Amino acid sequence: MSSHIPMGVDLTSLSNPSFDVKQWLNDNIQTETTAPDVVQINPDHLRSLRTQVHFLIQEVQAKHDQTTRQLVLGMGATEKDLATLKHQVESVKDFLTSFRKEGLDSLTVLHDLSGDENSPSGPIKTKEEGEESVPGDHSPLSKLVSLLQNWISLDEQRSLVQHEQDWQTLEQHVDAWLNEGELARVTKRLEAARRMVDEKEPAPKLNDQSTAGRDVSPSGSPLGNQGSDHRALVDRLVTRTLELIEPQFQALVDECAQSISEWLTGCFASVTPSTDFKNHKSQDTLFTEWYPMFRRLRCTSRFYHIYHRTMAAPFIKLWHQHCDTTWVSPVEDARSTFYPRYFWALDRFIQAECDWCQRVTPHEACKEEDLVEGLLTSITREMMPHLQTLEIFLTTLAFQEKALDFVTELYSTVVQHVTTIEGTLTQFRNRTVQDKLGFESNRSMTAQEPLSDSDNVSLSDSTSDTSESFAIDAAPAAAARPSAQYHTSESWDYPLLHPFEHLQIHWLEYEQACVVSQVEAFLTEFTPSVVQWEATNKSISGTDVLDKPIFKKLSTTMDRVGEHLASVGTIFKHSLKRTTILTQGLELVTYSQVTNHVLGKVLVDRLIEWTISIAQLCRFPNGMDWFYRSTKTPTAVEGESSLPYVHTASHQQIETAFKCLQLCHQVATVCSSINDQLIEHIVSVGPQVEKRVATLELLATDDSNILPTLDFFANRAFPDYSVRLQGLVDIYQYIEKSGEDLTMISSSGTVPQPWRPVRFLWTTWSLVWCAMLSPLSLPLLQFTTLPDWRQVGSPTEQVSSMNVTIPTFSTSPTACVSQIGEYLLAVPQLCDTYLAQTTVRTLLMNVADPWLLTLRQVITSKAMDGENPSLPILTDALSCPPVEPHENIATEEELLTDRVTSLAQSILVLYVHQILCVLQPPLTRRGQQQLLTDMDYLHNIVQAMGIDPLPVFEELRIVLRALVLADTSSEALLENSGSRLDLGTSVAFPEWLESLQRDSPQDRATFILLPLLKFTLSLTAGDIEARLKILCEA
């Protein structure tokens, strides 16, 4: 590199240590005597000097970098290498010292050369040898620097003058280009002008010589500060340009929107649309031509606004047209076709938009996700007001099943749409981030290349496409945006999901209202009123209590109820499905409140009332009639009109009772199936529930705040969201450990237990027992009013027909007791007749009999001694064990034995109750003897049947025998008796029963005989002795 600077200096020679500056000056500077002017410097030489200095700097920099690399690589070299490097450094130091000295001498010569203009020309005289010339404020070096600064300042001033001329002609040029339709050129020119206005770089510092006589603004600009005027000019021109650009851009977008409308029309016109959306051919120019113009004008928001508004208009128009016609009273076809097809079309459209953006604008400096998501937001926000009226829609239709199905289907479609769109957007974001990162990398590699400037002016239309500054998020794609499950009010899916949150809070209330209406409709249809069924012209014969047509109609109706009772399970099946979908399983933990209310307060209560009306129609005896003493002896007419007396059990009553029991068993089966369905739904949502719990745990421990705070169900819908989730997880984990065995799971206390029709069970079994004991109703009432108890005369003497006095005693029971005994002997045959029926035998095997269970419990646990309390301690008299199948299936013989034994013992219980609670004192000696004879008669019959008499019956018979035969005084009996029960009045048991019913948590039918059973079996020996003393008083 041997370029020369003005005055003929060789840079290579100048850098040589042996270069003699004084000799160079004397040889090359030969001044003419006629030219005392200051040295004139050729601008071309200065430009060449600047170029050479630039290359010299680059060469020095390259050498410096090379030396640095060698130093770094040689750090691990040997000591010899270090010594060599040290020697080289010392040589460089010597060279620099010599160069400095020679430079100072050269500057001295330059100072002398430019000193006095009138000094004679001639060779330059240097200072004495040994003296150093220290440059000061007016040294040659300062002069050279000042000269260079003046040249640079002149160049800048020339540029500023040119720029000011461009500002003055900017509006004229823009108007001319607008008239010619050169919109791209206008936007480029305005972009350059805007950039000049926004520049805030400090102006170059000028010395006194360059600024002498010039107006310098405070900011340093020699032309003055006209930034505000320029900014106003640019704003005015941008507005004028937009007024021309926007209509043309709007027309182009309208063409694209028209293609969307035509495609939507075709989708809804065909039965099965399968054509995907294809972008309009002119849509590519939106980004290749029009978006750059909006970007240069810094009006990209206008671009997005017009694009979103116009492209979303076809979908919004279609949505409002449909909702205005089919929302309040939805049409089945519209519900089944419109919403799925609408969202299908929206999914295809968004997919096409993402593919189009990826293809057309892979390297554009625009936010493609804003383009697509903004378009989605424009559509969904118009849908939100309409979705918010769903609750009004449900209320208008009174929470009918079709309304809840419609909302559930709509929610399912929306969630599916959100999931599909979010998946498409996630893939789109990932591709966009990768493409932008690659684009930025390529652009950074070519940043050093010079840009062309054809017009050679700053405000002219440059061919370079300068983009706006956009931040590229280089974060991993997984954290680029949270899932749709964590939507916020600013996200595109918020208008779609938010209207359902309020419905999720109150969904169980809606489901309960819907199920109640369906169950009531079922009961209204299948359980008609039977009060008016009794025919006026009765044709009753034998043991019938209803005429044949009425009884047949009743049997058919009850069979029909049982056949259609499975539809109640179907109602709950659909309800559980809707609840699982809309609440995503969260309300399954508390769904039992719906089953308890509907089954307990609606279904079973109505069935109990209907069963009681059937019992009244079939003239079942009222058990409460047996609890009170009859004040008069009923006549035959009264007996026939009020309570027909029959010697055998009524076949119609027994058949009706077993049909009611079968209905109860079917209700219990439905309740069990509903619980199994609930467990199955919990199993189905278990994996998703565990994922939610894991997400909540991650949110609780995450410190990066990348994930949102809560998912949209925890946002406002469920305050106890985490509690419900954990409850579902516990149930699901227990089910997994149990192998999903529903039978074992249902019997555990971990999962929700099925609702059991306990009250209905008591009622139906009471009907069975009352039907079996109905032949005893009249004899037991007549028993306490017989005149035999108060006959006067010696029971041991009687005058014969031959006028012979002989002792007499009662050897035969009374007529009422004879009827009781005869019925006891007929019980085995009666039970055997009904056990031969498969239906009855199945019921007895699978439905627990609370009467039989309680009878066994009391007989086993109750001992007749004086230590027992006087009042019954069995406060669970009105409770019932669960309705479950027996663990061991009994044989027909075992069933017959259990049934005969329980009926016989129940008859003895009723008989003991009549004696102790209803029979009124005093009993004569003859009456006492007759009572003992009756009890001996019943005792012998029971023993002959192979049944052990009840302890309370045996205790009563023993005490009565001691009073009658041994004539033991009442005082002696009372002295040795235990605690006492006041049985002096006939209302002792009714009072106790009333107090027990007040304390009972559940209401019972009045004809249930279990309290009577438990009351009588709870009597102590002292109670019996005290009561017999009162009865046997003279």
Secondary structure, 3 states (H helix, E strand, C coil): CCCEEHHHEEHHHHCCCCCCHHHHHHHHCCCCCCCCCCCCCCHHHHHHHHHHHHHHHHHHHHHHHHHHHHHHHHHHCCHHHHHHHHHHHHHHHHHHHHHHHHHHHHHHHHHHHCCCCCCCCCCCCCCCCCCCCCCCCCCHHHHHHHHHHHHHHHHHHHHHHHHHHHHHHHHHHHHHHHHHCCHHHHHHHHHHHHHHHHCCCCCCCCCHHHHCCCCCCCCCCCCCCCHHHHHHHHHHHHHHHHHHHHHHHHHHHHHHHHHHHHHHHHHHHCCCCCCCCCCCHHHHHHHHHHHHHHHHCCCHHHHHHHHHHHHHHHHHHHHHHHHHHHCCCCCHHHHHHHHHHHHHHHHHHHHHHHHHHHHHCCCCCCCHHHHHHHHHHHHHHHHHHHHCCHHHHHHHCCCCHHHHHHHHHHHHHHHHHHHHHHHHHHHHHHHHHHHHHHHHHHHHHCCCCCCCCCCCCCCCCCCCCCCCCCCCCCCCHHHCCCCHHHCCCCCCCHHHHCHHHHHHHCHHHHHHHHHHHHHHHHHHHHCCCCHHHCCCCCCCCCCCCCCHHHHHHHHHHHHHHHHHCHHHHHHHHHHHHHHHHHHCCHHHCCCHHHHHHHHHHHHHHHHHHHHHHHHHHCCCCCHHHHCCCCCCCCCHHHHHHHCCCCCCCCHHHHHHHHHHHHHHHHHHHHHHHHHHHHHHHHHHHHHHHHHHHHHHHHHHHCCCCCCCCCCHHHHCCCCCHHHHHHHHHHHHHHHHHCCCCHHHHHCCCCCCCCCCCHHHHHHHHHHHHHHHHHHHHHHHHHHCCCHHHHCCCCCCCEECCCCCEECCCCCCCCHHHHHHHHHHHHHHHHHHHHHCCHHHHHHHHHCCCHHHHHHHHHHHHCCCCCCCCCCCCCCCCCCCCCCCCCCCCCCHHHHHHHHHHHHHHHHHHHHHHHHHHHCCCCCCHHHHHHHHHHHHHHHHHHHHCCCCCCHHHHHHHHHHHHHHHCCCCHHHHHHCCCCCCCCCCCCHHHHHHHHHHHHCCCCCCCCCCHHHHHHHHCCCHHHHHHHHHHHCCC
